[in-house]
Amino acid sequence: MTQMLIEDNSRARTSTTKRMIMIVDDHPITREGIARRISSESDMMVCCQAESAQGALQLMEKQKLDLVLLDISLAESSGLDVLKDLRTRFPNLCTLILSMHEESLYAERALRAGARGYIMKGASCEELIHAIRQVLAGDVYLSESMTKTALARMGNGKRSPYTIEDLSDRELEVFQLIGRGFGTREIATSLHLSVKTVASHRENIKLKLNLRSSSALVQHAIHWAQTNQMI
């Protein structure tokens, strides 16, 4: 069931300094904790919450928002697909990704998909507030280490071959599902693709990661999934 929560923001509307923020995360305890911290600031508040992409899009049609704080791993949706949809439907809306997933793998993908920043869930509350303010000010937020990595990559003009970063967004989704034990038909059903398309993605992944067989692909994907503690 889609859950949508709208906060009482009547008092906030009396002040022009309050910036309206939506949280999209399928973990209620996480949402509530973040909402309380953000709303304790004098210049911003959480006016609504959603646990799914569908619920978030419905609320966005009704609420005047300044920023969406989006978990990239929603139960029924790819966060990257949600980002691309938001960029098309609400091009002026700022989106900040809050994720448990490794920044080095997802941050650049998120920015390409339309996000204005990326912050790990392990960051401090103070860093989260700083990231929100930076994005609201029209800037892009990345951690200091990720900024250095991105600049170094631009300076080199190329990336090392055969890395996970070389996979396209869709190939990465297929790779993740392989690591979770999904077969080709199950992946096709999950991602609403044909079996032939999934098989093509598998071959591309093998080529990019220099894996010689399907069994090597499965073993590599499972090991990567366990190492990265995917959910």
N, C-alpha and C positions, 0 to 999 in steps of 0.2 A: 504494500500500500504506500502510495506517495504521501510523504509527510511534508507539510509546509507550515511554518510558524511565522506569524507576524507580530512583532513586538509593539507595545504601546509607545508610539513616538510622538504623541501630541505635544509633550513639553518641548521636545527637540525642535519642532517646527516653529516654535516661537523665537528660536535663535538662528541667525543666518550663519553662525560659525560652525554648526554641527555638520559633519560630513556623514552621509548615509552609506552604510556598509551591509552587504549580504554575506552570510557564511554558507557555503555549500560543502557539506561533509556528512558521510553516512554513519558517523559515530556520535551519538547524542551527547555523551559526556564530554567529548572533545569540543563539540560545538558550543555547549553551554559555558565551559571554562573559558574558551577564547572570547565568547561574546561578553562575558562579565568583565574580562580584562580590557577589551577595547572600549566598552561603554563607560569605563571608569575615567577615561580621558575627557577633558573638557571640550575638545574640538571634534569628536567623532563618536558615533554610536552604531550598534548593530540594530538595524530596523527590521530585519527579517532573516529567517534561516530556512534551508531546504536540505533534504537528505538525498535528493536525486536530481539528475539533469532536467527531467520533465517538470518536477516541482519548481526548480529554480527558474526555468524559462517562463512558467506561468506567473510567477511572482514578478519577474522583470517586466512583464507587460503592464503591471499595476503599480509598481513602486518606482519612485524616482530615486535612482541609486548613483552614488559616486564611485563605488568600488565593489568588486566581487572578490571575496577570498575563497578560492576554489581548491579543494582536494583533487589531485589529478587521478586518484584511484577510487572511483565510485563503483558501487556494487554492480550496476547494470550498464555502465557507460565507460567508454574510453575518455579520460580527461582531455586528451589531445583533440578528439573529435568534438567534445563540448566546446573547447576553446575556439576551434575553427567555426563552429556554429555561432558562437557569441560574436566573433569578429564580423560575421556576415550580417547578423540581425541587429546587433547593438555596437556599431563600429566606434562610438565615442565612449563606451564604458570601459573603465580600467579594470584589469583582472590581475590579481596577484596569486600565484600558485603557492599553496602550503602543502608540503608533501613529505612522506617518509622515504621516498625513493632518492637514490643517489643523485646529487645535483649535477655531477659531471656528465651523467648520462641523459638527464631529462631537461636540464635548464635551457640549453640552446634549442631543443625541440619545442619547448613551451613558448619561448620567445618567437620562434618562427611561426607558431600556430596563432599568435596574437596576444600572448601574456605580456604584461609590463614588468614582471618580476618573478622571482622564484626563491622561496625560503624553505629550509628544512624544518620539520616538526621538532627537531632537537634543539632549535635555536631558542634563545631566551625570550621572555615576554618583551623585554626592552628592545631587542633586535626586531621583533615582529612589528612593534609600534613604529620603530624607525623605518622599516621597509614600507609600511602602509603610507606613512607621511611622504616618503620619497616618491612613491608611485603617484599619489594624489597630487604631488607638485609637478607632475609631468615627466619625471625622470624614470629610468629603468633601474630596478634593484637586482643585484646579484651579490653573493657573499664576496669578500675580498679575495679569497683563494680562487673562486670561480672566475672572477674578473681577470685575475692574473693569467689563469689558464687560457681563457678566451683570447686575450691580447697576445699571448705567446703563440697560440695557434694561428692567429691572423698574421703575425710576424713571420712565421715559418712558411705560410702559404700552403701548407699541406698537413695532413694527419698521417699517423702511422697506419700501414695497411693492416687489414684483417683484425679490426676491433669492433666491439659492439656498436660504437658510435657511427660506424659506416652503414649500419642498417637503416632503411627507411622507417618511418613511423609504423607502417603496416607490417613490415618485416619484423620489427621489434615486438609487436603484439603477437604475431605468430610464434616467434621465438619464446616469448614468455609462456604462452599456452603449451608449447611443447615441453617446456620445463616443468609445467604443472601436471604433465602426464596425458595431455589431450592428444588424441589421434587426429589424422587429417580430416576425417568427416566431422568430428566433434568441433574442430577449429572452424571449419566451414560454416557449421550451424551457428556457433557462437558469434562469429564476425559477419554473418550474413553474406558469405562469399561462396563461390562455386568450389567444388573439390579440385577442379583443374587449376583454379587461381591459387588455392592454398599450396598445391603441389609445386606450382611455379615459384611461389615465395620460398618454399623450403629449399628448392634448388639454388635460388639466389643467395639465401643465407649460407648454405654450404660453401658456395663459391667465395663470398665475401669473408667468411671466417676460416677459409682454407681447410675445410673439413671434407674428408674423402668419402664418407659413407653416411647413410641415414642413421646408423647406430651411433656413429661418432657425434652426429648432430644432437641426437637425443641425450647422450651422456653429457655433452658440453652444456646443453640447455638446462638439464637437471642440476648440474653442479653450479651453474650460474644462478639459478633460481634459489637454491639453498644458501648460497653465499650472500645473496642480496635480500634474503628473507622476504620474498614477494608475498603479497596477500591478494 
